[in-house]
Every structure is written in structure tokens, then in C-alpha cells.
Amino acid sequence: MLVVLTGGARSGKSRVAMKIALSNTTNPSLIATAEAGEDEEMLERIEIHRSSRTSAWNVIEEPLEISKSLGDLDPSAVVVIDCISFWISNQIEDSSDEEVFSMLDDLIRVSNERSGLTILVTNEVGSGIVPISFLGRRFRDLLGFVNQKLVENADRSFFIVAGKKIPLDDLDYDIAD
């Protein structure tokens, strides 16, 4: 089963993902995609995430090859990938959109081949201002298309607001009603 959680910054996406994972297993896995580099504030954010997890978590820090990391895990394991936004950010300068979409197709394929629950965390960045730089606009647009494709291929998807889940599943009704 593939579950996608999206929402704004600090909306509680990671906490909700951890809660879902821990309600399905006592030994979840996490593929973490963030890298701090020279950014001290980012390092602090990563440390906060690290400290929020118990030793029950099997943590793989992988900024790029998340499909391979997911495929290397037990197919029945419960896995959280946090987060797709950093995964896109990590490759945006060195990969074309077509290459990103090819890697996304691999991620969806590997996720769907698994028997275990896969939870993908991603940011919703399309509701804010239009970025001033080309790279910022490219990131926003690319992540928007990635999120659409993930939700389209997910078994369940939720928008997270203030730590609460809002289902994104299609409603089956006549719009004219």
C-alpha cells in the first residue's frame, strides 16, 4: 500500500507519518533524504527529527537513490520516505525534468511491488508566492507535478494541516448537484 502525505512546512507531516508507521509495526524503516551540507540551521532541523525517533527505527540516510534503498529493504517492511521535497531539491541542479520523472516512475514501481506499507512525505509548495528565481519556479513546478503523480498513484493520500489528516481521495459526485 502506498500512502502520500502532503502539506505545508511545519504542518505535522513527519509526525503523522511516524504515527501511521508505528501503528502498523514495531520496527519501521525510514529513508531520510535531507542533507545539511554547511547549513547549521538545517543541521539543527535534522537533529530535531533524529531525536524524535526511538531506537526502534531502522534509519537509512539517502539523499538520491531512494528507489534502490526502498528496494533493498524487506518487501513487507513498513517504510517512511521523508521527504520527497528534499529528494527533488537534492537533484534539481544535476538532473533534467525527464530524468526526475524517470526516477519518480521507478519509485512508484518499487513502492507498488512491495507488500508492506510505504508512506511518502512531501511538501505542498504551490499555494505560496511565485518564486523570484528560475530555479525556485522550476522546483515549485517540478514538485507540483511530482506530487500530482504520487497522489494519482497512491492507495491513500492526505493533506496535513496542523497535524490533522484531510483525505485527498476523489469524491464521486456530480459537480452540478
N, C-alpha and C positions, 0 to 999 in steps of 0.2 A: 504494500500500500504506500502510495506517495501522498504526503501532506505538505502543502505550501503555506507558510505563514508570512504575511507581508504587513507592513505598517511603517509609520514614521520613526524617526530617531527617538530612542528612549520610550517607545510605546509599550515595551514589555515582551517583545517578540522572543528574545532568547529565554526569558524566564518561562513563558508559555511553552516553548519547545522543550525545555528541560522537564517541565511538569508532565507533559504528554509522554515523553520518553520514559520517565521514571514510573509512570502509571502503567507502562507496558512491559517493563523489565527491571531487574535489579542491577543489571550491568550494561548500561547503554554505552554506545560509542559516539564520539564527537569528532568530526573533521572540522578543524578551525582554520579559516582562510586568512585571517588578519595578520599583517606584518607591521611591526613598529618602525623598523629602519632606525633613523636618527631622531624620530619624533617622540620626545619624552612624554607628552600628554597621551599619545596613542599607546605607549608602553603602559602607562597607568591604567588606561581603559582595558587593555588586555589582562593586566594583573587582577583587576576587579572581576572580570569574567572567570579567570582561573580560580580565584579564591571562592567563587560562588559554587564551585563543583566539589562534590565529595570524591573520595578516592575510588568510588565505585565506577567512575567514568574512565573508559579507555579513550585517551585523547591522542589524536593524530593531528599535528600541525602541518598543513599542506596548503600553500597559497595558490597552486596552479593545477596540479594533477589530481583533482578531486574525483574524477571518474575512476581512475586507477586505484586510488585509495579506497573508494567505496567498493569496487570490485574485488579488492584484496581481503575485505572483511568477510566473516561468516555470513552467508546469504540470508540467514534467519535473524541476524542481529538487528536490534533497534539502533538506528543511526540518525544523528542530527548533523546537518551540514550548516555551519554558521560562520560566514554568511555569503550568499551569492553576490551581494553588492561588492564586498571586498574582492571576491574572486574575479569579477569583471574589472574592478579597479586595478588589480594586480597585472592584468594582461592587456589593458586597453591601448597602451602605447606601443606594444610589440606585436599585436595581432589585428588582423582586419576583422570587420564585422562578420564576414563569411567564415573566418576561422573560429570566431567566438560561437557562432551559431552551430558550427560543426561539433565543437566541444560540448555545447549545450545538448545537441542531439545524442551524443554519447552518454552524457549524464542521465538524460531521460531514459535511454535504452537500458543502461545499467540499473537504474532505480527500478524500472519495471520488470527486470529479470529476477530481482530479489524477492524472496518470500517474506522477509522482515520489513518492518515499518521504516520508511525513510522520511525524515522531516527536514524540509529545506526552509531556511530563514533568509528573507530578502527585504530590502528597503523599498518603500514606495516613495519615489522622488519626483513624480510627475505633477504633484499638486502645489509645488512651490513656485518661486520666481524663475524666469528663464535665465539660465547661467550666462554670464557675460563673455566667457571664453568658448572657443570652438570645442576644446577638449571637454569642458563642462557640459556643453549641449550634447556632444556625442555620447558621453557617459549617461546622461539622463535619458536620451532617446534609446540607446542600446539596452540599458537596464529595463526600460519600459517594455520594449519588445521581448526581452528575455522573460520578464515577469509574466507577460501575457501568455507566452508559450508554456511556461511552467504551470500556470494555473489551468490552462487548457488541457494539459496532460495529467493533472493531479486527480487523485481519487477524491480528495477533500482539500479545500482551501479556505483560509480565513484572513480577514483584515483585523489586525490587532490595534486596539485603541485603549489606552490607559490600563493595559494588562488584561483586557477582555477580548474574547474572540467574537467576531461578526462573520457569519458564513458568507462565502462568495459564490456558493453553488447557484447555478441558474435557477430562476424561478420560472415555473411552467404556467404562464397565464397570458391571456390576450391583452396586449398593451392598450387596446381601445376600451377595455372594461373599466 
